[in-house]
């Protein structure tokens, strides 16, 4: 299920220019997912694997002018599309691997990841990295604008027991990576898993 960074860059780089046009109706679903993340004015939030930056405007709206919004993505073409769409005005863009973030420990209040988990090279290690940069009690949202079954059908695949987004797989994966799953929704119209950064073990 996981991907190495070069394959991720090739996959998304080839699709960047048409990405937003393929999914023109996803904006409201992003806004609802961001609202459920429970951000406050002044919060510091990362959009991990931000792609063309569709989550950046609602994230900026949630944290206000005093907050910090950062979008991180591995694919230059995706970030170029974010700039072309003007979404860089909502947050700073970083060309980086979310598995090796140039951010200090505990500097974030929340992380938002849309369509992220199936493209992580090393999900346990990468989720630990997201936990590293998030303060204890901070929040994580793993989102997709369609549910697992609908996404599998879109790609002509069956759901398999090893799907990382299945609750039975995701809960222990998160728990082993510094997160506690607090909410899980897998519906036709969306997938949204919310987690809280656990306090580091003494």
N, C-alpha and C positions, 0 to 999 in steps of 0.2 A: 504493500500500500504506500510505503514511503518513497520519496524521490531524492536522487542526488541533485545538488544545486545546479549542475550544468544542464541536466535534463529539464529542470524547472525553468531555467532561463530560456532554453530553446523552445519549450512548449509555449510559454506566455509571451516571449518575444515575437514569435510568429503570429500571435493572435491579438496583440495589443491594440493595433489600429482599429480593429472591428469589435473590440470587446464590449464597449458600452452600447453599440448599436445592436448587438445580439441580445442584450438583456435590458431593454429600455424601461421596463416597468418595475425594476427592483428597488427604486429609490425609497418608496414608502416603507418597504420591509426593513431596509437598513435603518430608517429613522425610528421605527418601533423597537428594533433590537437595541439600538443605542439608548433609547429611553429606559429600557429594562436593565441596562447596566447600572443605573442609579448614580450617574455622575452629578457633581455639585459644581457651582461656580468656583473657579480657581483651581480645580483639579488638574492633574498632569496625566495625560492619557496617550498611549501608543496604539496606533493601528498597525498591527503586525501582519506583513504581507498585504500591504494596502492596495496593491494593483493600481488601478486608475484613480484611486482616491475617493470612491463613492461614499465612504463612511466619514470622510474628513469634515464636510460641512455640518452634518448633524452632531458630530463630536464637538466641533467648535461652538455650535449653538448651545450645547449642554454645559460646557465649561466656561463659556463667556470670554470676554476680552482679557481677563486676568489669568485664565487657564493656559495650559500648554498642550498643544496637539502636535504629535510627531507621527508621520507615516513612514514606515520602513518597508522596502521591497528590494528583492534581489535582481529585478529585471529592469534595465535602463529604459526599455521601450514603454513599459507600463508607467513609469514615473514621468516620462515625456508626455504621455497621454493625460496624466493628471495635471501637468502644467498647461497643456493645450486647453483643457477644460476649465482652467482657472482655479482648480481645487488647491493649488499650492498657496493660495491666499488664506485658506482655512488652517493650514498647518505646515510645519517644516517637513521637507522630504529628505529621507536618508536612503542612499543606495547601499544596502548592507544585508547580510544574511541574519535572519532573526535568531539563528543559533549562536551568533557571536556579535552581540549588540554593543556598540560603543557608548554605553550608558552606565552610570554608577549604580551600585547596589541600592535597592530600595527607593529609587528616585521617582517611581511612578505610583499613581493611585489606581490605575486601571489599565487593562490591555483588552483591545478588541481584535478579534481575528476572524475574518470572513473567508470561508473556503480554505482555511489554513491547514487543518490538521492532516489531511491526506497528502499534502505536499511537503511535509517536514521530512528532512533526511534522517533524523534520529529523534522520533517523537518524545521519548522520555527525557533525553538530554536537552532538546529544544524547549520543552515545557519547563524544565528546571531553569533554563536561561531566562525565560519569561518571568518565572517566579523570583529569580535573583534580582531583577530590576524593579520588582513590585514590592511595596511595603507590606508588612504583615497586616492582614485585614483588607488589603486591596483586592480588586475584583478582576475577573477574566470572563469575557464572553466569547464563545466559539459559535459562530453563526454561519448559516447558509440560507439563501432566500427560498430554497425548496427543501423538503424533507429527504431522508435517505432513500425511501422507496421511489419517490418521484425522480430523484437524481439518477438512481440506478436505471430506471426505465428510460430516461432521456438518453442514456449512453448504451442502451440495449443490453444491460447486465442484470444479473440477479443479485440480491443482497446476499452476502456471505457472512458466516459466523465470525470471521476475523476482522470485520469492519471496525476500525478504531472508534467510529462515532456511535456504535451500539453502546447503550448505557452500561451493559455488563462488562464491556472492555474499557470504556472511557473512565468510569469511576475509579477503578484501581490504577489506571495509567496516570490520572491526575493526582491521586493520593500519593503515588510514589514519586511524584515530581514537585511536591510542595503545595498542592492545591486541594481544596475540598469541594466536591461537586455539591451545589446547593439547589439547583433547578435544572430540569431536563425536559425539553419539548421536541418531539420529532413528529411533525405533522406534514400533511401534503404541501402546505404553503410556506413552511419554514422549518429550519432546525435551529435550536438555540439551547446551548448548555452554558449555565452560569456557575462560576466557582469563586471561592474566596481563598486568598493567599494565606496558608496556614502559618502560624508562628513557627520560626525555626526551632528545632529541637535544641535544648540546652546541652 
